[in-house]
């Protein structure tokens, strides 16, 4: 078990100031925790991480100017000693799987009681992980062979340019609606592309698709 610092420094990342204010009030009241900064987007968050060197970053998923998934991946790559706890409004295994694949150490709902958020912080800082959603999922038969780097590189060539773009957007945490708006498509068209991507890659579940996308683009 990792030895806990006497004072755990936290950085809050959410594009809603009221949410950050609420979190700060809840966390600053806990002995042993200290909020050292707040950011409303990915760029400001990375700048503040460099300046404040927090032990733990608490981030939302859906933000303007870059998703929390992209931020988590950047932190994992640039600041490997900094831990990440995702606070989300989505009680959804797919989002939690995205966060975990990007390098998050935990996933807790925003409306969770303060006691659970604090428990997650101390669990993560103690060297553990804390996911407040059910991460269990039977492995699809088509996915049990594993997606090796060689397999991924070979199968990804089957995708069209548009499918490749959509897969990258999925890795960055964008929803079907956001992808559709970005490319001037209907949501149904994006869903059709997702089905085609899964078929070509031999993937059945949505969570498996997101996990593959995040892992593939983090290595490319």
N, C-alpha and C positions, 0 to 999 in steps of 0.2 A: 504494500500500500504506500502510495506517495505521501511524503510528509507535507502537511498543509502549511502555507505561509501564515504568519501571524495576522496579516491583513490581506484579504483577497481584493485585488484591484479589478474593477469591472468597467467595460465600455458598452454603452447602450446604443444600438443602431436600429432606428425606425423612422420612417418618413413622416410620422404623425407626432408633432411636439407634445400633444396631450398624453399620448401613450408613454412617451419617454418620461414626462413629468410624473405620471402615475407610478411607473417602475422605479424611478429614483426615490420617490417617497417611501415606497415599500421596502426597497433594498437598503437605503441609507439608515433605516431604523434598526437594521440587524447588526448587532455587534460582530465585528470581524469582516464586514463587507464594506467596500468603499467604491463609489462610482467616480471614476477619474475623468470621464468624458462622455459626450453624446454626439451622434452623427445622424444625419438624415438621408445619406446616400453612400454608395460604395466608395466613391473617390474620397470623401471626407473621412470615412471610416478608416481607410488604409493610411491616410495621412496621420490620423490621431493614434492609430496603433503604433506607428513609427515613433511618434512623439512621447506617448505615455507608457508603452510597453505593458499593457494590461495582462493579467493572468488569464482572464476569460472575457470573451465577447458574447454578448447576448444580442441576437439579430432576428429581425422579422424576415419572412421569405419574400413577400411581394412589396417591392419598393420601386419608386421612379429612379431612373438612372442606373439600373443594374440590380439584379435580384440578390436575395440573401444567399441563394445557392452559389452564385458566382462569387460573392464575397467570401463564403466559407471555403470554396476551393482556393481562392487567392491567399487566404490566411494559412491554409494547410500547406501551401507551396512555399510562401515567403516567410511565414513566422510559425514554424512547426511546433514551437514550445507554447504557443498561445492556443488555448482551448476555445471551443465554440459551442454555445448552447442556442439552439433555434427556438424562438418563441413564436408560435403561429396560431392563427385562428382556425386552421384547417385540421380537424380530427380525421386525418386521412393517411393511410399507410403509404400511399404513393409519394406524398410530399415528404414524409419521414424517411422513406427509402432514398429519395433524392439527396436529402440533407446528410444522411449517413454515408452515402457513396462519395459525396463531396468532401467528407472529412469531419463532419460535425460529431461531437461527443455526446450530444443529447438533443431531445426534441420534446418541448412541453407546450401545452396550449396556453394562450394568453390569458384566458379566463380562469386558469388554475389558481387555487389558493396560494397565498404567499409562501405557506409552509412547503408546498410541493416544489415551487421554484427554488427555494433555499435548499431543499433536500437535493435537487438536481445539481445545484452549484457545488455543494460540498461533495457529492458523489463523484462528479467529474474532476474536481480538484484533487480528490483522493486517488485518482487514477482509474476510475470506473467510467461507465457510460450510463445514461439515463434517458430512456425513450418511453414517454408516457402514452404511446399508442401500441397496439398489438402488431409487432413486426413479423409474426409468424405467418408463413405462407407455404403451402405445399409446392415443391419444385415442379414446374411443368415438365412433362415428359420430353418436350423438344429442347428444354434448356438444361437437362441433366448432364449433357456431355461437356458442359463448361464452354465459356467463350474465351479461348486463348487469344493472345495477340495476333498470331498468324491467322487464326480463323476469322477474327474481327476484321483484319485488313483485307482478307479475301472476300468476305461477305459484304463488306461496306461498298465494294466496287459495283455491286448489283443495284445500288440505289441511284435514282435519277438525281440531278442537281437540286431540284426542289425538295425531294425527300431528304437529301443530305442536309439542306438548310433547316428543314423542320426538325430533324434529329438533333442538330446543334442547338436549336431554340429549346427543345425539351431538356437538354443537358443544362441549360441556363435557367431552368425553372419556369419558362413561359407556359401559360395555359393555351388551350386550343383557340380560345377567343382572342387572346393577345397575338398569337401567331397569325390568325386570320386577318386581324386589323392591320398588322405590320405589312402583309403581302397583298392586301386587297382581295382576300379570298373569303368564301363562306366558311362557317364553322364546320359544316358538313363535309366540305372539300378537304379541310385539314384532317378531319377524322378519317376520311377515306385514305389519305396519304399515310396516316399512322397505321392503319390496318395493312396497307401495302408494305410498309417498312417492317412490321412484325412478321409478315409472311416471308419476306425475302431473307430476314435474319434468323428465321426459325424460332421466334420468341412468341409465347402465348400471352402472358400477363402484362398489364400496364406497368406495374411496379418493376418487372424484369426489364421492360423496354427502357424505362427511365434510368435504372441502374446501369444498363449497358451503355446508354448515351453518355452519362456522366463519367463513367470509367474510361470509355473510348476517347473522349475529347480531353480528358485530363492527362492522357498519355501521348496525345498527338501534337 
